């Protein structure tokens, strides 16, 4: 597991997320732990190292 810190695209608060390094590519939606808005998360690992991490708001 890998802990990654980033800013929520809605409330701009810093939050952390545990990422599974055994899955090379991941794309999913998770709610911000502070403001509860949905965040689309895209993650890519290579050889257990984080290569790409993107978050975006979801238009409602």
MARMIKOL-459313 format. One record per residue: x, y, z of N, C-alpha, C in turn. Coordinates in steps of 0.02 Angstrom, whole numbers, plus 50000, padded with zeros to 5 digits. Example, Ala and Ser with C-alpha at 12.3 -4.5 7.8 and 13.67 -1.06 7.14 Angstrom:
<pts>
506604971650390506154977550390506604983550390/506424988850354506844994750357506455000250394/
</pts>
This chain:
<pts>
500424994150000500005000050000500445006250000/500185011549971500545017749963500085023449983/500295027750030499885033450050500075039450008/499565042549977499675048349934499245054149958/499545060049962499195066149984499055070549923/498455073549921498265077849866497725082649888/497575087649847497055092549862496395090449829/495865091049867495195089749840495035095149788/494775093249730494605098249679493985102449696/493655100949750493065104749771493225109549829/493465106749885493565110649945494285112849955/494745110149913495455111949914495825109849977/495505105850019495845103250078496305097450058/496855096750094497305091250081497015084950113/496975079650074496735073250100497235067850079/497195062250111497645056650094497225050750073/497545046450034497215040550008497715034850006/497495028950026497925023050020497815019949952/498355018849915498325016049848498635009149847/498335004649809498574997849803499104997449748/499734996549766500274996449717500284990149674/499904985049693499894978749655499454979249592/499044984449587498614985449528498944990949486/499144989249424499524993949383499135000149363/498504999349343498085004949324497425004549361/497225010349387496595010649424496225017049404/495565016649398495155022449387494505021249424/494345025749470493745024749511493515031349539/492945031149572492655037149603492615035949678/492855040949715492825040649788492625047449814/492235047549868492025053849897492575056849940/492625063549937493105067149980492905065950053/493395064550094493265063150165493065069450204/493155075250174492995081550208492325084450184/492265085450117491655088750091491155083750060/491345077450054490915072050030490725072449956/491045076649917490925076949845491305071349810/491035068749754491365063249718491975065649679/492515062049685493135063549650493305057749605/493445059149541493675053949495494435053449502/494675047449513495385046349527495665041649474/496235043449447496585039349398497305038449422/497515032149428498165030549457498525025549411/499175026349405499575021549367500235020249405/500375013849415500995011749447501415007849397/502075008349405502535004149366503075001649413/503144995249417503634992149463503544994549535/502914995449555502754997549623502855004949637/503065008749586503165015949593502595019849561/502355024949595501815029149569502075033149509/501755032249451501955035649389501475041249372/500835040349389500325045249371499775045249424/499565051249443499015051949490498625058149469/497995057249450497585062849429496915062549465/496675068349487496015068749516495615074149478/494975073149474494555078249442493855078149474/493535083849470492855084249495492385081049444/491815079149468491315076049425490735080949418/490585082749356490045087549345489385084249361/488985087949400488335085249421487785089249391/
</pts>
